[in-house]
Amino acid sequence: MRIKQDWMELTQEEIDNLPEDDWLHYQNGGCVCFAHDKSECVCGAWWRE
């Protein structure tokens, strides 16, 4: 099981700056990956099972 850590969520500013398609994907529980991010992808909708 994956344990949620702070870097796994986008900040509100990052969310506000997402393109519409990426925002809808993230909002529906999808992951958004950034080439400049040294970690992994960030995934939305943590409350969904």
PyMOL Python script that loads the backbone (N, CA, C, O; Angstrom):
from pymol import cmd

cmd.read_pdbstr("""\
ATOM      1  N   MET A   1       0.844  -1.188   0.000  1.00  0.00           N
ATOM      2  CA  MET A   1       0.000   0.000   0.000  1.00  0.00           C
ATOM      3  C   MET A   1       0.886   1.248   0.000  1.00  0.00           C
ATOM      4  O   MET A   1       1.899   1.301   0.698  1.00  0.00           O
ATOM      5  N   ARG A   2       0.507   2.212  -0.761  1.00  0.00           N
ATOM      6  CA  ARG A   2       1.265   3.455  -0.859  1.00  0.00           C
ATOM      7  C   ARG A   2       0.881   4.397   0.281  1.00  0.00           C
ATOM      8  O   ARG A   2      -0.303   4.641   0.513  1.00  0.00           O
ATOM      9  N   ILE A   3       1.859   4.915   0.977  1.00  0.00           N
ATOM     10  CA  ILE A   3       1.603   5.842   2.068  1.00  0.00           C
ATOM     11  C   ILE A   3       1.719   7.263   1.542  1.00  0.00           C
ATOM     12  O   ILE A   3       2.732   7.642   0.954  1.00  0.00           O
ATOM     13  N   LYS A   4       0.676   8.038   1.761  1.00  0.00           N
ATOM     14  CA  LYS A   4       0.637   9.414   1.268  1.00  0.00           C
ATOM     15  C   LYS A   4       1.670  10.275   1.993  1.00  0.00           C
ATOM     16  O   LYS A   4       1.748  10.269   3.222  1.00  0.00           O
ATOM     17  N   GLN A   5       2.458  11.011   1.218  1.00  0.00           N
ATOM     18  CA  GLN A   5       3.432  11.945   1.758  1.00  0.00           C
ATOM     19  C   GLN A   5       3.157  13.331   1.180  1.00  0.00           C
ATOM     20  O   GLN A   5       2.444  13.468   0.187  1.00  0.00           O
ATOM     21  N   ASP A   6       3.729  14.357   1.811  1.00  0.00           N
ATOM     22  CA  ASP A   6       3.430  15.733   1.419  1.00  0.00           C
ATOM     23  C   ASP A   6       3.685  16.010  -0.056  1.00  0.00           C
ATOM     24  O   ASP A   6       2.906  16.721  -0.690  1.00  0.00           O
ATOM     25  N   TRP A   7       4.765  15.460  -0.617  1.00  0.00           N
ATOM     26  CA  TRP A   7       5.105  15.777  -1.996  1.00  0.00           C
ATOM     27  C   TRP A   7       4.148  15.147  -3.005  1.00  0.00           C
ATOM     28  O   TRP A   7       4.184  15.483  -4.189  1.00  0.00           O
ATOM     29  N   MET A   8       3.301  14.246  -2.547  1.00  0.00           N
ATOM     30  CA  MET A   8       2.400  13.549  -3.464  1.00  0.00           C
ATOM     31  C   MET A   8       1.182  14.374  -3.840  1.00  0.00           C
ATOM     32  O   MET A   8       0.422  13.973  -4.722  1.00  0.00           O
ATOM     33  N   GLU A   9       0.979  15.494  -3.209  1.00  0.00           N
ATOM     34  CA  GLU A   9      -0.152  16.360  -3.530  1.00  0.00           C
ATOM     35  C   GLU A   9       0.347  17.674  -4.115  1.00  0.00           C
ATOM     36  O   GLU A   9       1.412  18.171  -3.749  1.00  0.00           O
ATOM     37  N   LEU A  10      -0.426  18.214  -5.010  1.00  0.00           N
ATOM     38  CA  LEU A  10      -0.101  19.526  -5.550  1.00  0.00           C
ATOM     39  C   LEU A  10      -0.577  20.601  -4.591  1.00  0.00           C
ATOM     40  O   LEU A  10      -1.554  20.411  -3.866  1.00  0.00           O
ATOM     41  N   THR A  11       0.116  21.729  -4.588  1.00  0.00           N
ATOM     42  CA  THR A  11      -0.347  22.881  -3.807  1.00  0.00           C
ATOM     43  C   THR A  11      -1.527  23.512  -4.548  1.00  0.00           C
ATOM     44  O   THR A  11      -1.762  23.211  -5.719  1.00  0.00           O
ATOM     45  N   GLN A  12      -2.254  24.372  -3.877  1.00  0.00           N
ATOM     46  CA  GLN A  12      -3.373  25.049  -4.531  1.00  0.00           C
ATOM     47  C   GLN A  12      -2.886  25.872  -5.712  1.00  0.00           C
ATOM     48  O   GLN A  12      -3.553  25.932  -6.745  1.00  0.00           O
ATOM     49  N   GLU A  13      -1.735  26.504  -5.569  1.00  0.00           N
ATOM     50  CA  GLU A  13      -1.180  27.292  -6.675  1.00  0.00           C
ATOM     51  C   GLU A  13      -0.870  26.409  -7.882  1.00  0.00           C
ATOM     52  O   GLU A  13      -1.158  26.772  -9.022  1.00  0.00           O
ATOM     53  N   GLU A  14      -0.278  25.244  -7.614  1.00  0.00           N
ATOM     54  CA  GLU A  14       0.023  24.316  -8.707  1.00  0.00           C
ATOM     55  C   GLU A  14      -1.259  23.824  -9.369  1.00  0.00           C
ATOM     56  O   GLU A  14      -1.326  23.703 -10.592  1.00  0.00           O
ATOM     57  N   ILE A  15      -2.267  23.544  -8.565  1.00  0.00           N
ATOM     58  CA  ILE A  15      -3.561  23.111  -9.106  1.00  0.00           C
ATOM     59  C   ILE A  15      -4.161  24.210  -9.976  1.00  0.00           C
ATOM     60  O   ILE A  15      -4.664  23.939 -11.067  1.00  0.00           O
ATOM     61  N   ASP A  16      -4.109  25.450  -9.495  1.00  0.00           N
ATOM     62  CA  ASP A  16      -4.671  26.573 -10.242  1.00  0.00           C
ATOM     63  C   ASP A  16      -3.973  26.777 -11.581  1.00  0.00           C
ATOM     64  O   ASP A  16      -4.578  27.282 -12.528  1.00  0.00           O
ATOM     65  N   ASN A  17      -2.713  26.391 -11.664  1.00  0.00           N
ATOM     66  CA  ASN A  17      -1.932  26.598 -12.881  1.00  0.00           C
ATOM     67  C   ASN A  17      -1.967  25.412 -13.845  1.00  0.00           C
ATOM     68  O   ASN A  17      -1.368  25.466 -14.919  1.00  0.00           O
ATOM     69  N   LEU A  18      -2.665  24.346 -13.466  1.00  0.00           N
ATOM     70  CA  LEU A  18      -2.751  23.192 -14.362  1.00  0.00           C
ATOM     71  C   LEU A  18      -3.595  23.518 -15.596  1.00  0.00           C
ATOM     72  O   LEU A  18      -4.584  24.244 -15.496  1.00  0.00           O
ATOM     73  N   PRO A  19      -3.213  22.992 -16.742  1.00  0.00           N
ATOM     74  CA  PRO A  19      -4.102  23.099 -17.901  1.00  0.00           C
ATOM     75  C   PRO A  19      -5.413  22.375 -17.589  1.00  0.00           C
ATOM     76  O   PRO A  19      -5.435  21.452 -16.775  1.00  0.00           O
ATOM     77  N   GLU A  20      -6.489  22.785 -18.227  1.00  0.00           N
ATOM     78  CA  GLU A  20      -7.815  22.235 -17.930  1.00  0.00           C
ATOM     79  C   GLU A  20      -7.845  20.701 -18.016  1.00  0.00           C
ATOM     80  O   GLU A  20      -8.421  20.047 -17.147  1.00  0.00           O
ATOM     81  N   ASP A  21      -7.243  20.137 -19.036  1.00  0.00           N
ATOM     82  CA  ASP A  21      -7.256  18.676 -19.193  1.00  0.00           C
ATOM     83  C   ASP A  21      -6.544  17.988 -18.033  1.00  0.00           C
ATOM     84  O   ASP A  21      -7.013  16.972 -17.520  1.00  0.00           O
ATOM     85  N   ASP A  22      -5.394  18.556 -17.621  1.00  0.00           N
ATOM     86  CA  ASP A  22      -4.652  17.972 -16.499  1.00  0.00           C
ATOM     87  C   ASP A  22      -5.436  18.106 -15.203  1.00  0.00           C
ATOM     88  O   ASP A  22      -5.429  17.199 -14.371  1.00  0.00           O
ATOM     89  N   TRP A  23      -6.117  19.247 -15.030  1.00  0.00           N
ATOM     90  CA  TRP A  23      -6.899  19.452 -13.816  1.00  0.00           C
ATOM     91  C   TRP A  23      -8.031  18.433 -13.728  1.00  0.00           C
ATOM     92  O   TRP A  23      -8.240  17.842 -12.669  1.00  0.00           O
ATOM     93  N   LEU A  24      -8.755  18.219 -14.807  1.00  0.00           N
ATOM     94  CA  LEU A  24      -9.854  17.261 -14.797  1.00  0.00           C
ATOM     95  C   LEU A  24      -9.346  15.855 -14.509  1.00  0.00           C
ATOM     96  O   LEU A  24      -9.979  15.098 -13.773  1.00  0.00           O
ATOM     97  N   HIS A  25      -8.214  15.512 -15.086  1.00  0.00           N
ATOM     98  CA  HIS A  25      -7.597  14.205 -14.860  1.00  0.00           C
ATOM     99  C   HIS A  25      -7.214  14.053 -13.384  1.00  0.00           C
ATOM    100  O   HIS A  25      -7.505  13.028 -12.768  1.00  0.00           O
ATOM    101  N   TYR A  26      -6.571  15.058 -12.827  1.00  0.00           N
ATOM    102  CA  TYR A  26      -6.150  15.051 -11.417  1.00  0.00           C
ATOM    103  C   TYR A  26      -7.362  14.998 -10.487  1.00  0.00           C
ATOM    104  O   TYR A  26      -7.376  14.245  -9.513  1.00  0.00           O
ATOM    105  N   GLN A  27      -8.369  15.800 -10.796  1.00  0.00           N
ATOM    106  CA  GLN A  27      -9.580  15.869  -9.980  1.00  0.00           C
ATOM    107  C   GLN A  27     -10.278  14.507  -9.923  1.00  0.00           C
ATOM    108  O   GLN A  27     -10.872  14.155  -8.904  1.00  0.00           O
ATOM    109  N   ASN A  28     -10.206  13.755 -11.000  1.00  0.00           N
ATOM    110  CA  ASN A  28     -10.861  12.456 -11.063  1.00  0.00           C
ATOM    111  C   ASN A  28      -9.984  11.317 -10.565  1.00  0.00           C
ATOM    112  O   ASN A  28     -10.313  10.148 -10.763  1.00  0.00           O
ATOM    113  N   GLY A  29      -8.871  11.648  -9.919  1.00  0.00           N
ATOM    114  CA  GLY A  29      -8.041  10.630  -9.305  1.00  0.00           C
ATOM    115  C   GLY A  29      -6.839  10.227 -10.133  1.00  0.00           C
ATOM    116  O   GLY A  29      -6.077   9.349  -9.730  1.00  0.00           O
ATOM    117  N   GLY A  30      -6.658  10.854 -11.282  1.00  0.00           N
ATOM    118  CA  GLY A  30      -5.522  10.524 -12.130  1.00  0.00           C
ATOM    119  C   GLY A  30      -4.228  11.130 -11.627  1.00  0.00           C
ATOM    120  O   GLY A  30      -4.230  12.004 -10.761  1.00  0.00           O
ATOM    121  N   CYS A  31      -3.139  10.661 -12.174  1.00  0.00           N
ATOM    122  CA  CYS A  31      -1.821  11.155 -11.789  1.00  0.00           C
ATOM    123  C   CYS A  31      -1.297  12.129 -12.835  1.00  0.00           C
ATOM    124  O   CYS A  31      -1.533  11.961 -14.032  1.00  0.00           O
ATOM    125  N   VAL A  32      -0.594  13.134 -12.373  1.00  0.00           N
ATOM    126  CA  VAL A  32       0.035  14.120 -13.247  1.00  0.00           C
ATOM    127  C   VAL A  32       1.537  14.027 -13.014  1.00  0.00           C
ATOM    128  O   VAL A  32       1.996  14.111 -11.875  1.00  0.00           O
ATOM    129  N   CYS A  33       2.300  13.855 -14.082  1.00  0.00           N
ATOM    130  CA  CYS A  33       3.744  13.688 -13.964  1.00  0.00           C
ATOM    131  C   CYS A  33       4.465  14.914 -14.522  1.00  0.00           C
ATOM    132  O   CYS A  33       4.043  15.491 -15.525  1.00  0.00           O
ATOM    133  N   PHE A  34       5.531  15.295 -13.876  1.00  0.00           N
ATOM    134  CA  PHE A  34       6.315  16.449 -14.291  1.00  0.00           C
ATOM    135  C   PHE A  34       7.749  16.020 -14.521  1.00  0.00           C
ATOM    136  O   PHE A  34       8.363  15.425 -13.635  1.00  0.00           O
ATOM    137  N   ALA A  35       8.289  16.306 -15.677  1.00  0.00           N
ATOM    138  CA  ALA A  35       9.660  15.895 -16.011  1.00  0.00           C
ATOM    139  C   ALA A  35      10.678  16.548 -15.081  1.00  0.00           C
ATOM    140  O   ALA A  35      11.739  15.976 -14.829  1.00  0.00           O
ATOM    141  N   HIS A  36      10.369  17.734 -14.572  1.00  0.00           N
ATOM    142  CA  HIS A  36      11.312  18.441 -13.714  1.00  0.00           C
ATOM    143  C   HIS A  36      11.232  17.983 -12.263  1.00  0.00           C
ATOM    144  O   HIS A  36      12.043  18.399 -11.435  1.00  0.00           O
ATOM    145  N   ASP A  37      10.269  17.136 -11.951  1.00  0.00           N
ATOM    146  CA  ASP A  37      10.065  16.707 -10.571  1.00  0.00           C
ATOM    147  C   ASP A  37      10.943  15.509 -10.265  1.00  0.00           C
ATOM    148  O   ASP A  37      10.857  14.486 -10.945  1.00  0.00           O
ATOM    149  N   LYS A  38      11.775  15.620  -9.264  1.00  0.00           N
ATOM    150  CA  LYS A  38      12.705  14.538  -8.931  1.00  0.00           C
ATOM    151  C   LYS A  38      12.002  13.379  -8.239  1.00  0.00           C
ATOM    152  O   LYS A  38      12.558  12.285  -8.138  1.00  0.00           O
ATOM    153  N   SER A  39      10.792  13.609  -7.766  1.00  0.00           N
ATOM    154  CA  SER A  39      10.071  12.547  -7.076  1.00  0.00           C
ATOM    155  C   SER A  39       9.327  11.677  -8.084  1.00  0.00           C
ATOM    156  O   SER A  39       9.929  11.175  -9.034  1.00  0.00           O
ATOM    157  N   GLU A  40       8.056  11.500  -7.888  1.00  0.00           N
ATOM    158  CA  GLU A  40       7.254  10.712  -8.811  1.00  0.00           C
ATOM    159  C   GLU A  40       6.143  11.591  -9.335  1.00  0.00           C
ATOM    160  O   GLU A  40       6.213  12.820  -9.299  1.00  0.00           O
ATOM    161  N   CYS A  41       5.122  10.924  -9.818  1.00  0.00           N
ATOM    162  CA  CYS A  41       3.927  11.644 -10.238  1.00  0.00           C
ATOM    163  C   CYS A  41       3.098  11.991  -8.995  1.00  0.00           C
ATOM    164  O   CYS A  41       3.221  11.342  -7.956  1.00  0.00           O
ATOM    165  N   VAL A  42       2.276  12.995  -9.112  1.00  0.00           N
ATOM    166  CA  VAL A  42       1.341  13.330  -8.045  1.00  0.00           C
ATOM    167  C   VAL A  42      -0.043  12.885  -8.500  1.00  0.00           C
ATOM    168  O   VAL A  42      -0.400  13.024  -9.670  1.00  0.00           O
ATOM    169  N   CYS A  43      -0.807  12.354  -7.571  1.00  0.00           N
ATOM    170  CA  CYS A  43      -2.105  11.787  -7.920  1.00  0.00           C
ATOM    171  C   CYS A  43      -3.207  12.448  -7.111  1.00  0.00           C
ATOM    172  O   CYS A  43      -3.026  12.770  -5.937  1.00  0.00           O
ATOM    173  N   GLY A  44      -4.330  12.641  -7.740  1.00  0.00           N
ATOM    174  CA  GLY A  44      -5.456  13.296  -7.080  1.00  0.00           C
ATOM    175  C   GLY A  44      -6.427  12.322  -6.461  1.00  0.00           C
ATOM    176  O   GLY A  44      -6.248  11.106  -6.528  1.00  0.00           O
ATOM    177  N   ALA A  45      -7.457  12.877  -5.860  1.00  0.00           N
ATOM    178  CA  ALA A  45      -8.600  12.133  -5.308  1.00  0.00           C
ATOM    179  C   ALA A  45      -8.170  11.023  -4.358  1.00  0.00           C
ATOM    180  O   ALA A  45      -8.510   9.858  -4.568  1.00  0.00           O
ATOM    181  N   TRP A  46      -7.434  11.373  -3.328  1.00  0.00           N
ATOM    182  CA  TRP A  46      -6.967  10.381  -2.357  1.00  0.00           C
ATOM    183  C   TRP A  46      -8.105   9.758  -1.569  1.00  0.00           C
ATOM    184  O   TRP A  46      -7.938   8.683  -0.992  1.00  0.00           O
ATOM    185  N   TRP A  47      -9.257  10.411  -1.532  1.00  0.00           N
ATOM    186  CA  TRP A  47     -10.363   9.892  -0.730  1.00  0.00           C
ATOM    187  C   TRP A  47     -11.118   8.784  -1.455  1.00  0.00           C
ATOM    188  O   TRP A  47     -11.956   8.117  -0.848  1.00  0.00           O
ATOM    189  N   ARG A  48     -10.845   8.577  -2.717  1.00  0.00           N
ATOM    190  CA  ARG A  48     -11.517   7.519  -3.479  1.00  0.00           C
ATOM    191  C   ARG A  48     -10.828   6.193  -3.275  1.00  0.00           C
ATOM    192  O   ARG A  48      -9.617   6.140  -3.062  1.00  0.00           O
ATOM    193  N   GLU A  49     -11.602   5.109  -3.339  1.00  0.00           N
ATOM    194  CA  GLU A  49     -11.026   3.777  -3.186  1.00  0.00           C
ATOM    195  C   GLU A  49     -11.107   3.012  -4.483  1.00  0.00           C
ATOM    196  O   GLU A  49     -10.669   1.863  -4.551  1.00  0.00           O
TER     197      GLU A  49
END
""", "prot")
cmd.dss("prot")
cmd.show_as("cartoon", "prot")
cmd.util.cbc("prot")
cmd.orient("prot")
